Amino acid sequence: MAQSFDYESASASDEGNAEPSPLERLAEIAARTAEETGKFANVDAILRIPVTMQVVLGSATIPVANLMKLGRGAVVPLDHRVGEPVDVVVNGRIVARGEVVVVEEDNSRFGVSLTEIVGPLGQGDT
């Protein structure tokens, strides 16, 4: 489920802060650039576009016959090993790699700590 962020209300509630957040600075620069060039009518609309983000732990290729035999408790070995970086995919394109981490004290939620940002040609920038 995508969550949206209201930039206007966030900036209004943080007016007492002297330092704007990186997102606010980016939005301000984009808006200024758009006004100067006239190329973008509404940068805020672009920043609100939802994207699908996935963290790929691994994959497996198995015959349909074996797939049909899978049941509760079955283990399917993946092509990634423990400790190897996982792929962070946005709208079908790998944008980063990272390590799986626990994000809450009770070990019930996991997250990804980014270790590598993938460049435009598929090369990593650490």
C-alpha positions, 0 to 999 in steps of 0.5 A, spaced: 500 500 500 502 506 497 503 512 503 502 519 500 506 525 504 503 532 504 509 536 503 505 543 504 502 541 511 509 538 513 513 544 511 507 549 514 508 545 521 516 545 520 516 553 519 520 554 526 526 550 523 531 554 520 534 548 516 529 545 511 529 537 510 533 534 504 526 533 500 523 540 501 530 543 498 529 538 492 522 540 491 524 547 492 530 547 487 525 543 482 520 548 483 525 554 482 527 550 475 520 549 473 519 556 474 525 559 470 525 554 464 517 553 464 518 546 462 514 543 468 507 545 470 507 542 476 513 539 480 509 537 486 504 532 482 511 529 479 513 528 486 507 525 488 507 519 483 506 512 487 511 507 485 512 500 487 518 498 491 520 491 492 526 487 495 528 481 492 530 476 497 532 471 491 528 467 486 528 459 484 526 455 477 522 449 478 518 444 474 511 445 474 510 438 477 515 440 483 511 446 484 504 442 484 507 438 490 509 444 494 505 444 501 505 447 507 512 447 510 515 446 504 522 449 503 524 452 496 531 454 496 533 461 493 539 463 488 541 468 494 545 466 500 545 468 507 549 475 507 549 476 500 546 483 498 538 483 496 536 487 490 531 493 491 527 494 485 522 500 483 517 499 478 521 493 475 528 496 475 534 495 480 535 501 483 540 499 489 542 493 493 542 492 501 542 488 507 536 485 510 536 488 518 531 488 523 527 495 524 524 493 531 526 491 538 521 485 538 524 482 531 517 482 528 519 487 522 525 487 517 527 493 513 533 494 508 540 498 509 542 500 502 549 499 501 549 500 494 546 505 489 545 502 482 547 507 476 543 509 470 547 503 466 546 498 471 553 499 475 553 500 482 556 507 486 557 505 493 
